[in-house]
Amino acid sequence: MASALTFDALLAAVPFVLLLLIGLTHLAQALQGGVDLSSGSDPTSLFHRFLPAHTDTPGRDPFDLFEGLLTRITRNRGELSLVAAPAFVWFSTRLFAGLRTSLNWVYDVAARPQPRRNFVIAYLRGKLHDVAMVLATIVLFLLNTVMTAGLAYIQSRGATVAPEFRFFVSTLGRFLGELLAFSFLVSLFYLVYRYASDRR
């Protein structure tokens, strides 16, 4: 079961990373004032301010591959989204369906008498349940990521950039921030073990 769930997680991770990169290219373009890559401007200039300082010499730039990948994604993100979004929905709901089946076995849910339902209705109910679990998991994951990255940014230069966040640089502020970020992870595990199985 563990290897099957790992396989399903890896399948879901590929379109998720692709969607994440598409979102990052949208963000980079919005922060650059909506630069149009088809107007003849240097496409890699869109990402220079978001990467560490590096050389622009062709063939010697360590970020050449990454910038080229982001540029190709930016130019083709409409077509990529049409493939990546349905693929992510399918594989992520498949992951949660496998997780639900595994937890049902662990909690011995199959030993209880189940009400007889139409196959199509049962399938659709299961898929809707899995979609809800995927959305809740993504929200908690993104909140945890944003919270952790925001705290790291505030602690590194927040006191100089925004003095109103000076509290988060203090010892108590750091502790409360880390506690809040950790609570999102606990909530994620609680969500999976509490609601993924058919048994409460």
LINUR-V702293 format. One line per field, one symbol per residue. ss: DSSP state (~ for helix, > for strand, _ for the rest). burial: + if it has 16 or more other ideal C-beta (glycine too) atoms within 10 Angstrom, else -. Layout:
BEGIN
ss = ???
burial = ???
END
This chain:
BEGIN
ss = _~~~~~~~~~~~~~~~~~~~~~~~~~~~~~~_____~~~_____~~~~_______________~~~~~~~~~~~~_~~~~~~~~~~~~~~~~~~~~~~~~~~~~~~__~~~_______~~~~~~~~~~~~~~~~~~~~~~~~~~~~~~~~~~~~~~~~~~~_~~~~~~~_~~~~~~~~~~~~~~~~~~~~~~~~~_____
burial = -------+--++--++-++-++--+--++-----+-+-----++-++---------------++--+--++-++--+--+---+--+++-++++++++++++++---------------------++-++--++--+--+--++--++--+--++--++-----+--++---+---+---+--+--++---+---+++--
END
